[in-house]
Amino acid sequence: MSLQGGFEVDSEARMHEPPEIRLGGDVARAFAHYPPERAAHEIATHLRKFWEPRMRAAVVARVAQGDSRVDPLLAEAVRRYLAGDIDSGEIAEPSGG
């Protein structure tokens, strides 16, 4: 076990998780410092802006199936993404630094 972003993570178990579960959990932890409503909105925007369509489809399917490995904050973000609750202005902005 190791700490990642202040959370205890079983590195061995993570190696066997599907990519959308592993990456989705990482994103949820990265935004967990925000209040839950804002975090879900920010994650939904992140999914739309940065995730490849097949990865988005895979995480949407996991949430629809009720996969217990999906972080609850990520699941809420997926519901918001599907409802179109994203920051459209942020989507239009180029990324990078």
Backbone atoms as SQL, in Angstrom:
CREATE TABLE atoms (id INTEGER PRIMARY KEY, chain TEXT, resi INTEGER, resn TEXT, atom TEXT, x REAL, y REAL, z REAL);
INSERT INTO atoms VALUES
  (1, 'A', 1, 'MET', 'N', 0.838, -1.178, 0.000),
  (2, 'A', 1, 'MET', 'CA', 0.000, 0.000, 0.000),
  (3, 'A', 1, 'MET', 'C', 0.883, 1.241, 0.000),
  (4, 'A', 2, 'SER', 'N', 0.380, 2.272, -0.647),
  (5, 'A', 2, 'SER', 'CA', 1.097, 3.542, -0.668),
  (6, 'A', 2, 'SER', 'C', 0.081, 4.667, -0.577),
  (7, 'A', 3, 'LEU', 'N', 0.586, 5.859, -0.313),
  (8, 'A', 3, 'LEU', 'CA', -0.284, 7.031, -0.280),
  (9, 'A', 3, 'LEU', 'C', -0.195, 7.746, -1.608),
  (10, 'A', 4, 'GLN', 'N', -1.353, 8.147, -2.121),
  (11, 'A', 4, 'GLN', 'CA', -1.410, 8.884, -3.376),
  (12, 'A', 4, 'GLN', 'C', -2.419, 9.997, -3.189),
  (13, 'A', 5, 'GLY', 'N', -1.942, 11.224, -3.192),
  (14, 'A', 5, 'GLY', 'CA', -2.839, 12.357, -2.992),
  (15, 'A', 5, 'GLY', 'C', -3.513, 12.329, -1.639),
  (16, 'A', 6, 'GLY', 'N', -2.842, 11.738, -0.628),
  (17, 'A', 6, 'GLY', 'CA', -3.425, 11.666, 0.705),
  (18, 'A', 6, 'GLY', 'C', -4.331, 10.476, 0.904),
  (19, 'A', 7, 'PHE', 'N', -4.502, 9.636, -0.120),
  (20, 'A', 7, 'PHE', 'CA', -5.354, 8.470, -0.042),
  (21, 'A', 7, 'PHE', 'C', -4.497, 7.210, -0.070),
  (22, 'A', 8, 'GLU', 'N', -4.892, 6.205, 0.694),
  (23, 'A', 8, 'GLU', 'CA', -4.176, 4.938, 0.678),
  (24, 'A', 8, 'GLU', 'C', -4.570, 4.170, -0.580),
  (25, 'A', 9, 'VAL', 'N', -3.571, 3.706, -1.318),
  (26, 'A', 9, 'VAL', 'CA', -3.810, 3.043, -2.594),
  (27, 'A', 9, 'VAL', 'C', -3.054, 1.724, -2.613),
  (28, 'A', 10, 'ASP', 'N', -3.728, 0.645, -3.013),
  (29, 'A', 10, 'ASP', 'CA', -3.103, -0.656, -3.171),
  (30, 'A', 10, 'ASP', 'C', -2.550, -0.728, -4.590),
  (31, 'A', 11, 'SER', 'N', -1.246, -0.512, -4.729),
  (32, 'A', 11, 'SER', 'CA', -0.613, -0.435, -6.043),
  (33, 'A', 11, 'SER', 'C', -0.786, -1.716, -6.836),
  (34, 'A', 12, 'GLU', 'N', -0.705, -2.854, -6.185),
  (35, 'A', 12, 'GLU', 'CA', -0.865, -4.145, -6.869),
  (36, 'A', 12, 'GLU', 'C', -2.272, -4.273, -7.455),
  (37, 'A', 13, 'ALA', 'N', -3.276, -3.921, -6.681),
  (38, 'A', 13, 'ALA', 'CA', -4.654, -4.006, -7.160),
  (39, 'A', 13, 'ALA', 'C', -4.896, -3.034, -8.307),
  (40, 'A', 14, 'ARG', 'N', -4.293, -1.843, -8.234),
  (41, 'A', 14, 'ARG', 'CA', -4.470, -0.839, -9.293),
  (42, 'A', 14, 'ARG', 'C', -3.977, -1.340, -10.639),
  (43, 'A', 15, 'MET', 'N', -2.940, -2.161, -10.640),
  (44, 'A', 15, 'MET', 'CA', -2.385, -2.661, -11.898),
  (45, 'A', 15, 'MET', 'C', -3.397, -3.508, -12.661),
  (46, 'A', 16, 'HIS', 'N', -4.350, -4.064, -11.946),
  (47, 'A', 16, 'HIS', 'CA', -5.329, -4.957, -12.577),
  (48, 'A', 16, 'HIS', 'C', -6.671, -4.284, -12.845),
  (49, 'A', 17, 'GLU', 'N', -6.781, -3.023, -12.510),
  (50, 'A', 17, 'GLU', 'CA', -8.027, -2.291, -12.765),
  (51, 'A', 17, 'GLU', 'C', -8.082, -1.865, -14.225),
  (52, 'A', 18, 'PRO', 'N', -9.280, -1.801, -14.789),
  (53, 'A', 18, 'PRO', 'CA', -9.413, -1.255, -16.148),
  (54, 'A', 18, 'PRO', 'C', -8.941, 0.208, -16.155),
  (55, 'A', 19, 'PRO', 'N', -8.394, 0.665, -17.282),
  (56, 'A', 19, 'PRO', 'CA', -7.849, 2.028, -17.340),
  (57, 'A', 19, 'PRO', 'C', -8.842, 3.112, -16.940),
  (58, 'A', 20, 'GLU', 'N', -10.106, 2.974, -17.339),
  (59, 'A', 20, 'GLU', 'CA', -11.076, 4.019, -17.016),
  (60, 'A', 20, 'GLU', 'C', -11.358, 4.091, -15.513),
  (61, 'A', 21, 'ILE', 'N', -11.236, 2.962, -14.819),
  (62, 'A', 21, 'ILE', 'CA', -11.407, 2.950, -13.365),
  (63, 'A', 21, 'ILE', 'C', -10.185, 3.582, -12.704),
  (64, 'A', 22, 'ARG', 'N', -9.016, 3.178, -13.148),
  (65, 'A', 22, 'ARG', 'CA', -7.766, 3.668, -12.559),
  (66, 'A', 22, 'ARG', 'C', -7.610, 5.171, -12.795),
  (67, 'A', 23, 'LEU', 'N', -7.723, 5.602, -14.041),
  (68, 'A', 23, 'LEU', 'CA', -7.558, 7.019, -14.363),
  (69, 'A', 23, 'LEU', 'C', -8.699, 7.849, -13.776),
  (70, 'A', 24, 'GLY', 'N', -9.904, 7.322, -13.842),
  (71, 'A', 24, 'GLY', 'CA', -11.043, 8.040, -13.271),
  (72, 'A', 24, 'GLY', 'C', -10.883, 8.284, -11.781),
  (73, 'A', 25, 'GLY', 'N', -10.360, 7.290, -11.063),
  (74, 'A', 25, 'GLY', 'CA', -10.095, 7.455, -9.640),
  (75, 'A', 25, 'GLY', 'C', -9.029, 8.509, -9.389),
  (76, 'A', 26, 'ASP', 'N', -8.010, 8.521, -10.251),
  (77, 'A', 26, 'ASP', 'CA', -6.961, 9.537, -10.127),
  (78, 'A', 26, 'ASP', 'C', -7.537, 10.942, -10.309),
  (79, 'A', 27, 'VAL', 'N', -8.387, 11.097, -11.305),
  (80, 'A', 27, 'VAL', 'CA', -9.001, 12.408, -11.576),
  (81, 'A', 27, 'VAL', 'C', -9.898, 12.814, -10.409),
  (82, 'A', 28, 'ALA', 'N', -10.691, 11.874, -9.901),
  (83, 'A', 28, 'ALA', 'CA', -11.570, 12.178, -8.768),
  (84, 'A', 28, 'ALA', 'C', -10.759, 12.625, -7.554),
  (85, 'A', 29, 'ARG', 'N', -9.646, 11.951, -7.287),
  (86, 'A', 29, 'ARG', 'CA', -8.801, 12.358, -6.161),
  (87, 'A', 29, 'ARG', 'C', -8.197, 13.741, -6.399),
  (88, 'A', 30, 'ALA', 'N', -7.853, 14.044, -7.643),
  (89, 'A', 30, 'ALA', 'CA', -7.249, 15.345, -7.949),
  (90, 'A', 30, 'ALA', 'C', -8.217, 16.497, -7.695),
  (91, 'A', 31, 'PHE', 'N', -9.513, 16.256, -7.854),
  (92, 'A', 31, 'PHE', 'CA', -10.505, 17.314, -7.665),
  (93, 'A', 31, 'PHE', 'C', -11.231, 17.220, -6.322),
  (94, 'A', 32, 'ALA', 'N', -10.860, 16.265, -5.497),
  (95, 'A', 32, 'ALA', 'CA', -11.572, 16.022, -4.240),
  (96, 'A', 32, 'ALA', 'C', -11.451, 17.167, -3.235),
  (97, 'A', 33, 'HIS', 'N', -10.514, 18.082, -3.443),
  (98, 'A', 33, 'HIS', 'CA', -10.365, 19.202, -2.512),
  (99, 'A', 33, 'HIS', 'C', -11.466, 20.253, -2.699),
  (100, 'A', 34, 'TYR', 'N', -12.180, 20.196, -3.808),
  (101, 'A', 34, 'TYR', 'CA', -13.306, 21.108, -4.036),
  (102, 'A', 34, 'TYR', 'C', -14.549, 20.588, -3.320),
  (103, 'A', 35, 'PRO', 'N', -15.524, 21.459, -3.064),
  (104, 'A', 35, 'PRO', 'CA', -16.814, 20.972, -2.585),
  (105, 'A', 35, 'PRO', 'C', -17.376, 19.982, -3.628),
  (106, 'A', 36, 'PRO', 'N', -18.126, 18.977, -3.211),
  (107, 'A', 36, 'PRO', 'CA', -18.574, 17.917, -4.126),
  (108, 'A', 36, 'PRO', 'C', -19.283, 18.402, -5.391),
  (109, 'A', 37, 'GLU', 'N', -20.135, 19.409, -5.273),
  (110, 'A', 37, 'GLU', 'CA', -20.844, 19.917, -6.454),
  (111, 'A', 37, 'GLU', 'C', -19.868, 20.473, -7.487),
  (112, 'A', 38, 'ARG', 'N', -18.934, 21.288, -7.017),
  (113, 'A', 38, 'ARG', 'CA', -17.966, 21.870, -7.938),
  (114, 'A', 38, 'ARG', 'C', -17.031, 20.798, -8.489),
  (115, 'A', 39, 'ALA', 'N', -16.604, 19.874, -7.634),
  (116, 'A', 39, 'ALA', 'CA', -15.700, 18.809, -8.077),
  (117, 'A', 39, 'ALA', 'C', -16.345, 17.996, -9.198),
  (118, 'A', 40, 'ALA', 'N', -17.606, 17.612, -9.038),
  (119, 'A', 40, 'ALA', 'CA', -18.286, 16.822, -10.066),
  (120, 'A', 40, 'ALA', 'C', -18.379, 17.600, -11.373),
  (121, 'A', 41, 'HIS', 'N', -18.662, 18.893, -11.284),
  (122, 'A', 41, 'HIS', 'CA', -18.738, 19.743, -12.476),
  (123, 'A', 41, 'HIS', 'C', -17.368, 19.836, -13.160),
  (124, 'A', 42, 'GLU', 'N', -16.322, 20.036, -12.378),
  (125, 'A', 42, 'GLU', 'CA', -14.963, 20.137, -12.928),
  (126, 'A', 42, 'GLU', 'C', -14.528, 18.812, -13.561),
  (127, 'A', 43, 'ILE', 'N', -14.856, 17.704, -12.920),
  (128, 'A', 43, 'ILE', 'CA', -14.495, 16.392, -13.462),
  (129, 'A', 43, 'ILE', 'C', -15.253, 16.132, -14.756),
  (130, 'A', 44, 'ALA', 'N', -16.535, 16.469, -14.795),
  (131, 'A', 44, 'ALA', 'CA', -17.329, 16.297, -16.023),
  (132, 'A', 44, 'ALA', 'C', -16.700, 17.086, -17.167),
  (133, 'A', 45, 'THR', 'N', -16.286, 18.305, -16.885),
  (134, 'A', 45, 'THR', 'CA', -15.625, 19.121, -17.897),
  (135, 'A', 45, 'THR', 'C', -14.302, 18.483, -18.325),
  (136, 'A', 46, 'HIS', 'N', -13.553, 17.981, -17.362),
  (137, 'A', 46, 'HIS', 'CA', -12.285, 17.320, -17.660),
  (138, 'A', 46, 'HIS', 'C', -12.508, 16.101, -18.564),
  (139, 'A', 47, 'LEU', 'N', -13.519, 15.306, -18.254),
  (140, 'A', 47, 'LEU', 'CA', -13.817, 14.125, -19.085),
  (141, 'A', 47, 'LEU', 'C', -14.073, 14.533, -20.525),
  (142, 'A', 48, 'ARG', 'N', -14.855, 15.563, -20.695),
  (143, 'A', 48, 'ARG', 'CA', -15.208, 16.014, -22.050),
  (144, 'A', 48, 'ARG', 'C', -14.004, 16.606, -22.776),
  (145, 'A', 49, 'LYS', 'N', -13.186, 17.346, -22.057),
  (146, 'A', 49, 'LYS', 'CA', -12.076, 18.052, -22.699),
  (147, 'A', 49, 'LYS', 'C', -10.873, 17.147, -22.987),
  (148, 'A', 50, 'PHE', 'N', -10.571, 16.234, -22.083),
  (149, 'A', 50, 'PHE', 'CA', -9.314, 15.505, -22.191),
  (150, 'A', 50, 'PHE', 'C', -9.435, 14.006, -22.482),
  (151, 'A', 51, 'TRP', 'N', -10.555, 13.397, -22.162),
  (152, 'A', 51, 'TRP', 'CA', -10.644, 11.952, -22.351),
  (153, 'A', 51, 'TRP', 'C', -11.017, 11.616, -23.782),
  (154, 'A', 52, 'GLU', 'N', -10.351, 10.631, -24.309),
  (155, 'A', 52, 'GLU', 'CA', -10.620, 10.101, -25.641),
  (156, 'A', 52, 'GLU', 'C', -12.034, 9.490, -25.623),
  (157, 'A', 53, 'PRO', 'N', -12.800, 9.610, -26.717),
  (158, 'A', 53, 'PRO', 'CA', -14.195, 9.142, -26.715),
  (159, 'A', 53, 'PRO', 'C', -14.394, 7.698, -26.253),
  (160, 'A', 54, 'ARG', 'N', -13.486, 6.792, -26.611),
  (161, 'A', 54, 'ARG', 'CA', -13.653, 5.393, -26.169),
  (162, 'A', 54, 'ARG', 'C', -13.502, 5.267, -24.658),
  (163, 'A', 55, 'MET', 'N', -12.619, 6.068, -24.060),
  (164, 'A', 55, 'MET', 'CA', -12.468, 6.036, -22.600),
  (165, 'A', 55, 'MET', 'C', -13.711, 6.614, -21.928),
  (166, 'A', 56, 'ARG', 'N', -14.244, 7.696, -22.504),
  (167, 'A', 56, 'ARG', 'CA', -15.492, 8.256, -21.949),
  (168, 'A', 56, 'ARG', 'C', -16.607, 7.230, -22.028),
  (169, 'A', 57, 'ALA', 'N', -16.725, 6.548, -23.160),
  (170, 'A', 57, 'ALA', 'CA', -17.777, 5.534, -23.324),
  (171, 'A', 57, 'ALA', 'C', -17.593, 4.402, -22.312),
  (172, 'A', 58, 'ALA', 'N', -16.349, 4.019, -22.072),
  (173, 'A', 58, 'ALA', 'CA', -16.079, 2.934, -21.133),
  (174, 'A', 58, 'ALA', 'C', -16.474, 3.318, -19.709),
  (175, 'A', 59, 'VAL', 'N', -16.157, 4.548, -19.288),
  (176, 'A', 59, 'VAL', 'CA', -16.507, 4.947, -17.924),
  (177, 'A', 59, 'VAL', 'C', -18.018, 5.157, -17.809),
  (178, 'A', 60, 'VAL', 'N', -18.648, 5.657, -18.860),
  (179, 'A', 60, 'VAL', 'CA', -20.112, 5.793, -18.858),
  (180, 'A', 60, 'VAL', 'C', -20.754, 4.413, -18.689),
  (181, 'A', 61, 'ALA', 'N', -20.246, 3.425, -19.392),
  (182, 'A', 61, 'ALA', 'CA', -20.782, 2.060, -19.288),
  (183, 'A', 61, 'ALA', 'C', -20.591, 1.507, -17.879),
  (184, 'A', 62, 'ARG', 'N', -19.438, 1.752, -17.285),
  (185, 'A', 62, 'ARG', 'CA', -19.179, 1.273, -15.908),
  (186, 'A', 62, 'ARG', 'C', -20.174, 1.896, -14.931),
  (187, 'A', 63, 'VAL', 'N', -20.425, 3.185, -15.085),
  (188, 'A', 63, 'VAL', 'CA', -21.382, 3.851, -14.198),
  (189, 'A', 63, 'VAL', 'C', -22.784, 3.286, -14.436),
  (190, 'A', 64, 'ALA', 'N', -23.159, 3.098, -15.693),
  (191, 'A', 64, 'ALA', 'CA', -24.486, 2.556, -16.011),
  (192, 'A', 64, 'ALA', 'C', -24.674, 1.153, -15.438),
  (193, 'A', 65, 'GLN', 'N', -23.594, 0.375, -15.408),
  (194, 'A', 65, 'GLN', 'CA', -23.647, -0.986, -14.862),
  (195, 'A', 65, 'GLN', 'C', -23.615, -1.000, -13.339),
  (196, 'A', 66, 'GLY', 'N', -23.332, 0.138, -12.740),
  (197, 'A', 66, 'GLY', 'CA', -23.235, 0.207, -11.285),
  (198, 'A', 66, 'GLY', 'C', -21.964, -0.424, -10.743),
  (199, 'A', 67, 'ASP', 'N', -20.890, -0.388, -11.525),
  (200, 'A', 67, 'ASP', 'CA', -19.609, -0.960, -11.116),
  (201, 'A', 67, 'ASP', 'C', -19.171, -0.320, -9.795),
  (202, 'A', 68, 'SER', 'N', -18.997, -1.136, -8.777),
  (203, 'A', 68, 'SER', 'CA', -18.665, -0.629, -7.442),
  (204, 'A', 68, 'SER', 'C', -17.258, -0.054, -7.357),
  (205, 'A', 69, 'ARG', 'N', -16.436, -0.301, -8.360),
  (206, 'A', 69, 'ARG', 'CA', -15.074, 0.241, -8.346),
  (207, 'A', 69, 'ARG', 'C', -15.022, 1.699, -8.787),
  (208, 'A', 70, 'VAL', 'N', -16.105, 2.217, -9.354),
  (209, 'A', 70, 'VAL', 'CA', -16.136, 3.608, -9.797),
  (210, 'A', 70, 'VAL', 'C', -16.255, 4.515, -8.577),
  (211, 'A', 71, 'ASP', 'N', -15.336, 5.440, -8.460),
  (212, 'A', 71, 'ASP', 'CA', -15.365, 6.411, -7.369),
  (213, 'A', 71, 'ASP', 'C', -16.704, 7.151, -7.411),
  (214, 'A', 72, 'PRO', 'N', -17.377, 7.335, -6.270),
  (215, 'A', 72, 'PRO', 'CA', -18.679, 8.009, -6.259),
  (216, 'A', 72, 'PRO', 'C', -18.648, 9.414, -6.870),
  (217, 'A', 73, 'LEU', 'N', -17.572, 10.146, -6.658),
  (218, 'A', 73, 'LEU', 'CA', -17.450, 11.487, -7.238),
  (219, 'A', 73, 'LEU', 'C', -17.350, 11.393, -8.760),
  (220, 'A', 74, 'LEU', 'N', -16.624, 10.415, -9.252),
  (221, 'A', 74, 'LEU', 'CA', -16.538, 10.178, -10.696),
  (222, 'A', 74, 'LEU', 'C', -17.900, 9.790, -11.261),
  (223, 'A', 75, 'ALA', 'N', -18.626, 8.951, -10.547),
  (224, 'A', 75, 'ALA', 'CA', -19.960, 8.539, -11.011),
  (225, 'A', 75, 'ALA', 'C', -20.884, 9.752, -11.148),
  (226, 'A', 76, 'GLU', 'N', -20.835, 10.653, -10.167),
  (227, 'A', 76, 'GLU', 'CA', -21.646, 11.878, -10.238),
  (228, 'A', 76, 'GLU', 'C', -21.193, 12.744, -11.410),
  (229, 'A', 77, 'ALA', 'N', -19.891, 12.816, -11.627),
  (230, 'A', 77, 'ALA', 'CA', -19.368, 13.597, -12.754),
  (231, 'A', 77, 'ALA', 'C', -19.841, 13.013, -14.087),
  (232, 'A', 78, 'VAL', 'N', -19.879, 11.708, -14.198),
  (233, 'A', 78, 'VAL', 'CA', -20.358, 11.073, -15.425),
  (234, 'A', 78, 'VAL', 'C', -21.824, 11.421, -15.648),
  (235, 'A', 79, 'ARG', 'N', -22.623, 11.391, -14.596),
  (236, 'A', 79, 'ARG', 'CA', -24.039, 11.774, -14.735),
  (237, 'A', 79, 'ARG', 'C', -24.153, 13.229, -15.206),
  (238, 'A', 80, 'ARG', 'N', -23.326, 14.086, -14.670),
  (239, 'A', 80, 'ARG', 'CA', -23.339, 15.496, -15.098),
  (240, 'A', 80, 'ARG', 'C', -22.864, 15.631, -16.539),
  (241, 'A', 81, 'TYR', 'N', -21.833, 14.900, -16.898),
  (242, 'A', 81, 'TYR', 'CA', -21.343, 14.908, -18.284),
  (243, 'A', 81, 'TYR', 'C', -22.478, 14.512, -19.235),
  (244, 'A', 82, 'LEU', 'N', -23.193, 13.449, -18.904),
  (245, 'A', 82, 'LEU', 'CA', -24.290, 12.984, -19.761),
  (246, 'A', 82, 'LEU', 'C', -25.420, 14.007, -19.847),
  (247, 'A', 83, 'ALA', 'N', -25.600, 14.780, -18.780),
  (248, 'A', 83, 'ALA', 'CA', -26.644, 15.810, -18.751),
  (249, 'A', 83, 'ALA', 'C', -26.174, 17.111, -19.405),
  (250, 'A', 84, 'GLY', 'N', -24.900, 17.151, -19.825),
  (251, 'A', 84, 'GLY', 'CA', -24.370, 18.362, -20.454),
  (252, 'A', 84, 'GLY', 'C', -23.931, 19.418, -19.464),
  (253, 'A', 85, 'ASP', 'N', -23.792, 19.041, -18.199),
  (254, 'A', 85, 'ASP', 'CA', -23.383, 19.983, -17.157),
  (255, 'A', 85, 'ASP', 'C', -21.858, 20.091, -17.154),
  (256, 'A', 86, 'ILE', 'N', -21.337, 20.798, -18.159),
  (257, 'A', 86, 'ILE', 'CA', -19.902, 21.016, -18.292),
  (258, 'A', 86, 'ILE', 'C', -19.666, 22.495, -18.558),
  (259, 'A', 87, 'ASP', 'N', -18.430, 22.915, -18.393),
  (260, 'A', 87, 'ASP', 'CA', -18.057, 24.306, -18.649),
  (261, 'A', 87, 'ASP', 'C', -17.688, 24.439, -20.130),
  (262, 'A', 88, 'SER', 'N', -18.641, 24.859, -20.949),
  (263, 'A', 88, 'SER', 'CA', -18.415, 24.954, -22.391),
  (264, 'A', 88, 'SER', 'C', -17.304, 25.925, -22.742),
  (265, 'A', 89, 'GLY', 'N', -17.156, 26.978, -21.969),
  (266, 'A', 89, 'GLY', 'CA', -16.076, 27.937, -22.204),
  (267, 'A', 89, 'GLY', 'C', -14.718, 27.289, -21.997),
  (268, 'A', 90, 'GLU', 'N', -14.619, 26.446, -21.004),
  (269, 'A', 90, 'GLU', 'CA', -13.362, 25.737, -20.736),
  (270, 'A', 90, 'GLU', 'C', -13.046, 24.760, -21.865),
  (271, 'A', 91, 'ILE', 'N', -14.051, 24.136, -22.417),
  (272, 'A', 91, 'ILE', 'CA', -13.870, 23.185, -23.518),
  (273, 'A', 91, 'ILE', 'C', -13.249, 23.892, -24.718),
  (274, 'A', 92, 'ALA', 'N', -13.678, 25.133, -24.959),
  (275, 'A', 92, 'ALA', 'CA', -13.215, 25.882, -26.108),
  (276, 'A', 92, 'ALA', 'C', -11.787, 26.396, -25.958),
  (277, 'A', 93, 'GLU', 'N', -11.312, 26.508, -24.716),
  (278, 'A', 93, 'GLU', 'CA', -9.971, 27.033, -24.460),
  (279, 'A', 93, 'GLU', 'C', -8.910, 25.996, -24.820),
  (280, 'A', 94, 'PRO', 'N', -7.840, 26.419, -25.481),
  (281, 'A', 94, 'PRO', 'CA', -6.744, 25.478, -25.752),
  (282, 'A', 94, 'PRO', 'C', -6.069, 25.044, -24.450),
  (283, 'A', 95, 'SER', 'N', -5.500, 23.874, -24.477),
  (284, 'A', 95, 'SER', 'CA', -4.803, 23.343, -23.304),
  (285, 'A', 95, 'SER', 'C', -3.312, 23.515, -23.481),
  (286, 'A', 96, 'GLY', 'N', -2.609, 23.401, -22.397),
  (287, 'A', 96, 'GLY', 'CA', -1.163, 23.475, -22.471),
  (288, 'A', 96, 'GLY', 'C', -0.645, 24.722, -21.791),
  (289, 'A', 97, 'GLY', 'N', 0.640, 24.837, -21.783),
  (290, 'A', 97, 'GLY', 'CA', 1.182, 25.964, -21.066),
  (291, 'A', 97, 'GLY', 'C', 2.231, 26.674, -21.758);
